[in-house]
């Protein structure tokens, strides 16, 4: 069973949740397609790191997703990231051999999240992302940054077992 990042549900509104996530580490790759980025990250957790240590796979796998909105997109970077197990800190995480793989600390934050099943096609990601952004706007909840896609299953999992989420950071005024 793959371990999942722990979070606290702060509140539920319609079909989305406001969650508080603790600080955690990500191994990430920028500006490669999902398949290529996944390969670089999988190599890293499979032992292609400075101490040749295998790292347990965790969920979700996180990627940036551009969802066309009326406001301009402020960043052209796309990324693909694995959440690192909670027993690692920035001081004891094995360093990647591949310079494309970067270790990043994600500070504690709150995300608004909506769930959907099946394949995370561009069409579904856009649909659920726009629905989430509209519901947040209707509830006067301000966002910060762009939506992300969080996938919880192996690429080989049948569609009816797949759990996906769209999340966006919310402002804490």
C-alpha positions, -999 to 999 in steps of 0.1 A, spaced: 0 0 0 14 34 -10 16 59 18 -3 92 13 6 126 25 -14 135 56 -36 165 57 -63 180 79 -98 188 65 -106 223 77 -140 225 61 -162 211 33 -182 232 9 -203 216 -18 -180 191 -36 -147 205 -24 -127 206 8 -103 231 23 -73 212 36 -43 221 57 -11 204 45 20 202 67 55 211 53 68 183 31 95 175 6 91 171 -31 114 156 -57 105 175 -89 114 180 -125 106 211 -145 97 215 -182 95 179 -194 64 160 -204 48 138 -178 63 105 -191 98 118 -193 96 135 -159 81 104 -143 111 84 -156 136 108 -141 118 107 -107 113 70 -107 150 65 -114 158 87 -84 136 68 -60 148 35 -74 183 42 -61 199 66 -87 209 90 -59 242 98 -42 238 70 -16 220 45 -39 191 43 -15 157 32 -26 129 56 -16 94 44 -9 68 57 -34 42 79 -19 10 96 -31 0 119 -46 21 125 -77 17 162 -83 19 182 -116 12 217 -127 -17 221 -150 -25 252 -170 -62 259 -169 -73 287 -192 -89 314 -173 -97 351 -179 -67 362 -160 -32 358 -175 -10 329 -167 19 342 -148 43 313 -151 53 292 -181 70 266 -160 55 232 -158 66 206 -132 60 170 -122 68 159 -86 68 130 -62 60 137 -26 88 123 -4 81 100 26 77 120 58 107 103 75 130 125 52 140 160 59 160 184 38 191 173 58 188 135 53 171 131 19 194 113 -6 207 138 -31 198 131 -68 225 122 -93 205 136 -121 207 175 -121 172 176 -136 158 163 -103 155 190 -76 145 185 -40 122 213 -28 106 221 6 69 228 3 59 250 32 27 244 52 -3 256 32 -40 254 27 -55 240 -5 -90 239 -18 -94 204 -34 -120 186 -55 -119 149 -64 -126 130 -96 -121 95 -109 -109 78 -141 -81 91 -163 -69 126 -157 -74 138 -193 -68 174 -202 -105 178 -207 -114 165 -172 -86 185 -155 -99 217 -172 -135 209 -163 -129 201 -126 -104 229 -123 -127 255 -137 -156 242 -115 -134 245 -84 -122 280 -93 -158 291 -99 -171 276 -66 -142 293 -47 -151 326 -63 -188 322 -54 -178 315 -18 -155 346 -17 -124 324 -12 -93 339 -28 -67 317 -44 -30 320 -47 -10 305 -76 -23 280 -102 -42 248 -99 -23 215 -95 -32 179 -104 -27 153 -78 -28 116 -89 -30 88 -63 -27 56 -84 -2 37 -105 -4 45 -143 -14 8 -146 -45 11 -123 -78 5 -141 -98 38 -146 -126 28 -121 -100 26 -93 -83 59 -100 -84 88 -77 -74 123 -89 -77 157 -74 -74 193 -85 -61 216 -58 -53 253 -56 -37 272 -27 -59 296 -9 -50 329 6 -52 332 44 -60 369 50 
